[in-house]
Amino acid sequence: MFIIGIYLSILVIVTLAIMQRDAINGSVPLFSARNFFLAGILLFQTISGALTAFTDLTEGGAEINYPLKAAFIFSGTLTVFTLLFLVFYRKFDSAERLAAKRTRIRMTSKSSLVFAGVIIVAIGIALRFAGGSIPYVAVLLPQMSAGMLCAGVALLAMAWARASFNIAIALVLAVGTAAAGLALLVGAFGRREILGLFFAIAWGLYWEKWRLMPASRLILRVVLAGVGMTIPFLLFSGARVGGNDADRSLSGQIQSIIDVDPRKIQEAAIASLSGQFAGGISMWIIDVRSTHGGYDPLHSLIYFVTLPIPRDYWPGKPEGLGASVVDEAGIQGVSEEHSWGPGLVGHLYHDIVLISLPLYAAILAFAFRYMDARTMLSAGRDPLAIVVFGSALGQIIGMPRGDLGLFAFNLVAAYAGAWIVGRLVCGSILRIDREAEALEAEGYTYDADADDGYADHEHHEYSEFPDSTKDQNGSWDAETPAFPMRGAQER
């Protein structure tokens, strides 16, 4: 077990090295959907699994009868999935070609970004509560509105990035963030939406400005952003109260945060660092399935597809693995909503690993490659695409903890909400630059940033080299291919 713990620790270092290498050579940005997913794997599987291997600690009720066997299978499955996911991600050039066909160029300014962001946040707050009494709609609107709120705040962050010393824009960003955060607190127990809101701010700042900074300045800002997100995250985590009778109104949530016990904050910090024992729970699932069976082929995929179907129409609809394993373990004295994080490996093993592992790795790799390619190709061109793919980062980082199908569904719902409302709002405020798109179609490469880095799209620059792109220092590189991700890998 100690050797397995050492191996998993090395796997953490190797994964971080891959992320750093790809960020340095420009093949995959530091802030990318792929890296957020890998960060979730590191926290909820690799580090969590190493902790269980070193200490034998796991979730109460998830005691493992044959820990060495379970840990060995866990480590092998995690390694193969990570490797296969990274290989698929690099090989799926078709996802990048598909993304290139969907990119647009929009005319923007600081004021238009602020205006669009405020409207989207206002719509998100309204829809957060408007559909609560409407059957079936109430299931979708919370996740869709969460995507709108994150996207709107990200637009405000992008506007602030263009004028960091503009007090008015900074104030609008602060008020918008507070309003969106308070709206997300109502009825909330999970932390992914709150975490996603802070991630969305950092995402908007990164793609508007931070990505152009030297590594030393970028690292400092990422560290400061991480510290800033940690404080409210731990406060909310320590103040959470389970059970159906818990007061989750806005006033109740705020009062719980004010009255939070410092020991609860400490426990929340320890639980976060341990990945909530998702690694140990994955090993428990491996142990139970190996000895008692209970496999369910492609359960996570089926759960994702059937999740929108009302249970009134289908009482026997599949349940999430996180809830069913609590019942399977015979846990007593917990609320009906209590669930475990089965972990990515737990899902893979439960879903018959020989089938689920290559299939899930391929699906996720294609999806994240498309998101990242679309984001990179939209940088400096289409703020709407940027903020849409930054509107559910909390769901992405939580996927490796599980439930996988539930988080994937919440991700799609958030994207849908952000995209639908974003298209309606930005259609009139951040209009498409038809002239720029026409020139680009003729073979010119459009650059919205210009020499100063942040043009308001009032002037455009076009390269005389049809296949060139502009580097971060403002010079033209005629040898860089049109697809930045693939081009960086080829170099």
C-alpha positions in Angstrom: 0.0 0.0 0.0 2.9 2.4 0.8 4.4 1.7 -2.7 1.0 2.3 -4.3 0.8 5.6 -2.4 4.3 6.6 -3.7 3.3 5.7 -7.2 0.1 7.8 -7.1 2.2 10.7 -5.7 4.5 10.4 -8.7 1.5 10.3 -11.0 0.4 13.7 -9.5 3.8 15.2 -10.4 3.8 13.7 -13.9 0.3 15.0 -14.6 1.2 18.5 -13.4 4.4 18.4 -15.5 2.3 17.6 -18.6 0.0 20.5 -17.8 3.0 22.8 -17.4 4.7 21.6 -20.5 1.6 22.1 -22.7 1.0 25.5 -21.3 4.6 26.6 -21.9 4.7 25.3 -25.5 1.3 26.8 -26.2 -0.5 23.5 -27.2 -3.0 23.7 -24.3 -3.6 26.9 -22.3 -3.2 26.8 -18.6 -6.9 27.8 -18.2 -8.6 25.1 -20.3 -11.4 22.7 -19.9 -8.9 19.8 -20.1 -6.8 21.2 -17.3 -9.8 21.8 -15.1 -10.8 18.2 -15.6 -7.3 17.0 -14.9 -7.2 19.1 -11.8 -10.4 17.3 -10.6 -8.7 13.9 -11.3 -5.7 15.0 -9.3 -7.7 16.2 -6.3 -10.5 13.6 -6.2 -8.7 10.5 -7.4 -4.9 10.6 -7.5 -4.3 12.6 -4.3 -7.3 11.2 -2.5 -6.3 7.7 -3.5 -2.7 8.2 -2.3 -4.0 9.4 1.0 -6.1 6.3 1.4 -3.1 4.1 0.4 -0.8 5.8 3.0 -3.3 6.0 5.9 -6.1 3.5 5.2 -8.5 6.3 5.8 -11.7 6.4 3.8 -15.3 7.5 4.1 -17.1 6.1 7.2 -19.0 2.9 6.1 -16.8 2.4 3.1 -14.3 0.0 4.8 -12.4 -2.1 2.3 -12.0 -5.8 2.9 -9.1 -6.4 0.4 -7.4 -3.0 0.3 -4.2 -4.1 -1.6 -6.2 -5.6 -4.5 -8.6 -2.7 -4.6 -5.7 -0.1 -4.5 -3.8 -1.9 -7.2 -6.8 -2.0 -9.6 -7.6 1.6 -8.7 -4.1 2.8 -9.6 -4.0 0.8 -12.9 -7.4 1.9 -14.0 -6.7 5.6 -13.2 -3.3 5.5 -15.0 -4.8 3.9 -18.2 -7.8 6.3 -18.2 -5.5 9.4 -17.8 -3.1 8.2 -20.5 -5.9 7.3 -22.9 -7.7 10.5 -22.3 -4.6 12.6 -23.1 -3.9 10.5 -26.2 -7.5 10.9 -27.5 -7.4 14.6 -26.7 -4.3 15.1 -28.8 -5.5 12.9 -31.7 -9.0 14.4 -32.1 -8.2 17.1 -34.7 -11.7 16.6 -36.0 -13.0 18.4 -32.8 -10.8 21.4 -33.6 -11.9 21.5 -37.2 -15.5 21.5 -36.1 -14.7 24.3 -33.6 -13.1 26.4 -36.4 -16.3 26.3 -38.4 -18.3 27.9 -35.6 -16.1 30.8 -34.6 -17.3 34.4 -35.0 -15.9 37.9 -34.8 -17.8 40.4 -32.7 -17.5 44.1 -32.2 -16.9 44.9 -28.6 -16.0 47.7 -26.3 -15.6 48.0 -22.5 -19.1 49.6 -22.2 -20.8 47.0 -24.4 -19.2 44.2 -22.4 -20.5 45.8 -19.2 -23.9 46.3 -20.6 -24.2 42.7 -21.9 -22.9 41.3 -18.7 -25.3 43.3 -16.5 -28.3 42.2 -18.6 -27.3 38.5 -18.6 -26.8 38.6 -14.8 -30.2 40.2 -14.4 -31.9 37.6 -16.6 -30.1 34.8 -14.7 -31.3 36.1 -11.3 -34.9 36.4 -12.6 -34.9 32.9 -14.1 -33.3 31.4 -11.0 -36.5 32.0 -9.1 -39.1 32.4 -11.9 -39.6 28.7 -12.7 -39.6 27.2 -9.2 -43.3 26.4 -9.2 -43.5 25.2 -12.8 -43.4 21.3 -13.0 -40.4 19.9 -14.9 -39.1 23.4 -15.8 -37.9 23.8 -12.2 -35.5 20.9 -12.7 -33.6 22.6 -15.6 -33.8 26.3 -14.8 -31.5 26.3 -11.8 -28.6 24.8 -13.8 -29.3 26.9 -16.8 -29.6 30.1 -14.8 -26.3 29.2 -13.0 -24.6 29.2 -16.4 -26.1 32.6 -17.2 -24.9 34.1 -14.0 -21.4 32.8 -14.5 -21.3 33.9 -18.1 -22.6 37.4 -17.2 -20.0 37.9 -14.5 -17.3 36.6 -16.7 -18.2 39.3 -19.3 -17.9 42.0 -16.5 -14.5 40.5 -15.6 -13.4 40.8 -19.3 -14.5 44.5 -19.3 -12.5 45.1 -16.1 -9.5 43.4 -17.6 -9.4 46.1 -20.3 -9.4 48.9 -17.7 -8.1 47.5 -14.4 -8.0 51.0 -12.9 -11.5 52.0 -13.9 -13.3 52.2 -10.5 -16.8 52.2 -12.1 -16.3 48.9 -13.9 -14.7 47.4 -10.9 -17.7 48.4 -8.8 -20.1 46.9 -11.4 -18.1 43.7 -11.3 -18.2 43.6 -7.5 -22.0 44.2 -7.4 -22.6 41.7 -10.2 -20.6 39.1 -8.5 -22.3 39.7 -5.1 -25.8 39.6 -6.7 -25.0 36.4 -8.6 -23.5 34.8 -5.6 -26.5 35.6 -3.4 -28.8 34.2 -6.1 -26.8 30.9 -6.2 -26.9 30.6 -2.4 -30.7 30.3 -2.3 -31.5 26.6 -2.0 -27.9 25.6 -2.5 -26.2 22.6 -0.7 -23.6 21.7 -3.3 -20.6 24.0 -3.8 -19.9 23.6 -7.5 -22.0 26.5 -8.6 -20.5 28.9 -6.1 -17.0 27.7 -7.0 -17.9 27.9 -10.7 -18.8 31.6 -10.2 -15.3 32.4 -8.9 -13.7 30.3 -11.6 -15.7 32.2 -14.2 -14.2 35.5 -13.1 -10.7 34.1 -13.3 -11.5 32.6 -16.7 -12.7 35.9 -18.1 -9.6 37.7 -16.8 -7.3 35.0 -18.2 -8.7 34.9 -21.7 -8.9 38.7 -21.9 -5.6 39.7 -20.4 -3.7 37.2 -18.2 -2.9 34.8 -21.1 -0.7 37.5 -22.6 1.4 38.0 -19.5 4.8 36.6 -18.7 4.7 33.4 -16.6 5.9 35.2 -13.4 3.1 37.7 -13.5 0.6 35.0 -14.5 1.5 32.7 -11.6 1.2 35.6 -9.1 -2.3 36.4 -10.3 -3.4 32.7 -10.3 -2.1 32.3 -6.7 -3.9 35.5 -5.5 -7.1 34.3 -7.3 -6.8 30.9 -5.7 -6.5 32.4 -2.2 -9.4 34.8 -2.9 -11.6 31.8 -3.9 -10.6 29.6 -1.0 -11.9 31.9 1.8 -15.6 32.1 0.7 -15.5 28.5 -0.5 -14.4 27.2 3.0 -16.9 29.5 4.7 -19.8 28.1 2.7 -18.5 24.5 3.1 -18.3 24.8 6.8 -21.7 26.4 7.1 -23.6 23.8 5.0 -26.3 21.9 6.8 -27.8 18.7 5.4 -31.3 17.4 5.8 -34.7 18.2 4.3 -35.5 20.6 7.1 -32.5 22.8 6.6 -33.2 26.5 6.1 -31.7 27.2 2.7 -33.3 30.6 2.1 -31.0 33.5 1.5 -31.3 34.8 5.0 -30.8 31.3 6.4 -27.7 30.7 4.3 -26.2 34.0 5.3 -27.0 33.4 9.0 -25.4 29.9 8.8 -22.2 31.5 7.3 -22.1 34.2 10.1 -22.6 31.6 12.8 -20.2 29.0 11.3 -18.1 27.1 13.8 -14.4 27.5 13.1 -14.0 23.8 13.6 -16.4 23.2 10.8 -14.2 25.3 8.5 -11.2 23.3 9.5 -13.0 20.0 8.8 -14.1 21.4 5.4 -10.5 22.3 4.6 -9.3 18.8 5.5 -12.2 17.2 3.5 -11.3 19.3 0.5 -7.6 18.4 0.7 -8.5 14.7 1.0 -10.8 14.9 -2.1 -13.7 13.9 0.3 -12.2 10.4 0.2 -13.5 9.9 -3.3 -10.4 7.7 -4.0 -11.1 5.5 -1.0 -14.8 5.2 -2.1 -13.6 4.2 -5.6 -11.5 1.5 -4.0 -14.5 0.4 -1.9 -16.7 0.1 -5.1 -13.9 -2.0 -6.7 -13.8 -4.2 -3.6 -17.5 -4.7 -3.4 -18.0 -5.3 -7.2 -15.1 -7.8 -7.3 -16.6 -9.9 -4.4 -20.4 -9.3 -4.7 -21.0 -8.2 -8.2 -23.6 -5.6 -9.1 -22.1 -4.2 -12.2 -24.3 -2.0 -14.4 -23.0 -1.5 -18.0 -22.6 2.1 -19.0 -24.7 3.3 -16.0 -23.2 6.8 -16.0 -24.0 7.3 -19.7 -27.5 6.0 -19.3 -28.1 8.1 -16.2 -26.9 11.2 -18.2 -29.3 10.5 -21.1 -32.3 9.7 -18.9 -31.8 12.4 -16.3 -34.2 14.9 -17.9 -37.1 12.4 -17.9 -39.4 13.2 -14.9 -39.5 10.4 -12.4 -43.3 10.7 -12.4 -43.3 9.3 -15.9 -40.7 6.7 -15.2 -40.6 5.7 -11.5 -37.9 3.1 -12.1 -35.5 5.6 -13.8 -31.8 4.9 -12.9 -30.5 6.6 -9.8 -27.1 8.2 -9.4 -24.4 5.9 -8.2 -23.5 8.3 -5.4 -26.9 7.8 -3.8 -27.3 4.0 -4.5 -23.9 3.1 -2.9 -24.9 4.8 0.3 -27.9 2.5 0.5 -25.8 -0.4 -0.6 -23.3 0.3 2.3 -26.2 0.3 4.7 -25.5 3.8 6.0 -28.1 4.9 8.6 -29.0 8.2 10.2 -28.4 10.4 7.1 -30.8 12.5 5.0 -32.4 11.2 1.8 -30.1 13.5 -0.2 -26.9 12.2 1.4 -24.6 10.8 -1.3 -21.0 9.8 -1.7 -18.6 10.8 -4.4 -18.0 7.5 -6.1 -15.0 8.8 -8.0 -14.2 8.5 -11.7 -12.6 5.1 -11.2 -15.6 3.9 -9.2 -17.9 4.9 -12.0 -15.7 3.1 -14.6 -15.5 -0.1 -12.6 -19.2 -0.1 -11.8 -20.0 0.5 -15.5 -17.8 -2.5 -16.6 -14.4 -1.0 -17.0 -13.4 -2.7 -20.3 -16.3 -1.0 -22.0 -16.7 2.3 -20.1 -13.0 3.3 -19.8 -12.2 3.7 -23.6 -15.7 5.0 -24.4 -15.8 7.6 -21.6 -12.2 8.7 -22.3 -13.0 9.2 -25.9 -16.2 11.1 -25.3 -14.7 13.4 -22.7 -11.5 14.0 -24.7 -13.5 15.0 -27.8 -15.8 17.3 -25.8 -12.9 19.1 -24.0 -10.8 19.3 -27.1 -13.7 21.0 -28.9 -14.3 23.4 -25.9 -10.6 24.3 -25.7 -10.2 24.8 -29.5 -13.3 26.9 -29.7 -12.1 29.0 -26.7 -8.6 29.5 -28.2 -9.9 30.4 -31.7 -12.4 32.9 -30.1 -9.8 34.7 -27.9 -9.9 38.4 -28.8 -12.7 37.7 -31.3 -15.8 36.4 -29.6 -16.3 37.1 -25.9 -19.6 35.1 -25.9 -17.9 31.8 -26.8 -15.2 32.5 -24.2 -17.7 33.0 -21.3 -20.0 30.2 -22.3 -17.2 27.6 -22.0 -16.2 29.2 -18.7 -19.8 29.1 -17.2 -19.6 25.6 -15.6 -16.0 25.0 -14.6 -17.2 23.9 -11.1 -19.0 21.0 -12.8 -15.9 20.1 -14.8 -13.6 20.0 -11.8 -16.2 18.0 -9.9 -16.7 15.3 -12.6 -13.9 13.1 -11.4 -15.6 13.0 -7.9 -19.0 12.1 -9.3 -21.8 11.5 -10.0 -20.3 11.7 -13.5 -23.6 11.6 -15.3 -25.2 14.3 -13.1 -22.2 16.6 -13.4 -22.1 16.2 -17.2 -25.8 17.0 -17.4 -25.4 20.1 -15.2 -22.5 21.1 -17.5 -24.6 20.8 -20.7 -27.6 22.6 -19.0 -25.4 25.5 -17.9 -23.8 25.8 -21.3 -27.3 25.8 -22.9 -28.5 28.6 -20.6 -25.5 30.7 -21.1 -25.5 30.3 -24.9 -29.3 30.9 -25.4 -29.5 34.0 -23.3 -26.0 35.1 -24.5 -27.1 34.9 -28.1 -30.2 36.9 -27.5 -28.4 39.6 -25.6 -25.2 39.8 -27.6 -27.1 39.7 -30.9 -27.9 43.4 -30.4 -25.1 44.5 -28.1 -22.0 42.6 -29.2 -22.9 42.4 -32.9 -21.0 40.2 -35.4 -18.4 42.0 -37.5 -19.5 41.0 -41.0 -16.7 43.0 -42.7 -14.0 41.3 -40.6 -15.5 37.8 -41.2 -15.7 38.5 -45.0 -12.0 39.6 -45.1 -11.0 36.5 -43.1 -12.9 34.3 -45.5 -10.8 35.8 -48.3 -7.6 34.6 -46.6 -6.7 37.4 -44.3 -6.0 36.8 -40.6 -8.0 39.0 -38.3 -6.5 40.4 -35.0 -8.8 42.2 -32.7 -6.1 42.9 -30.1 -3.8 45.1 -32.2 -0.5 46.4 -30.9 -1.9 47.6 -27.6 -3.3 44.2 -26.8 -6.9 45.4 -26.2 -8.5 47.2 -29.1 -12.2 48.1 -28.8 -12.7 46.6 -32.2 -13.0 50.1 -33.6 -10.1 49.4 -35.8 -9.0 46.1 -37.4 -5.7 44.8 -38.5 -5.3 42.2 -41.2 -2.1 40.3 -42.1 -0.9 40.2 -45.7 0.1 36.6 -45.0 -3.0 34.4 -45.4 -1.8 31.6 -43.1 -0.3 33.8 -40.4 -1.2 34.6 -36.8 -0.1 37.3 -34.5 2.1 36.4 -31.5 1.8 37.9 -28.0 4.4 40.5 -28.7 2.5 42.0 -31.6 4.6 40.6 -34.5 3.4 38.6 -37.4 4.4 34.9 -37.7 3.7 33.6 -41.1 4.8 30.1 -40.2 2.3 29.6 -37.5 -0.7 27.5 -38.7 -4.3 28.7 -38.4 -5.0 26.2 -35.7 -3.0 27.2 -32.6 -3.4 24.0 -30.7 -2.3 21.7 -33.4 0.4 24.1 -34.7 2.0 24.3 -31.3 2.1 20.5 -31.0 3.7 20.2 -34.5 6.4 22.8 -33.5 
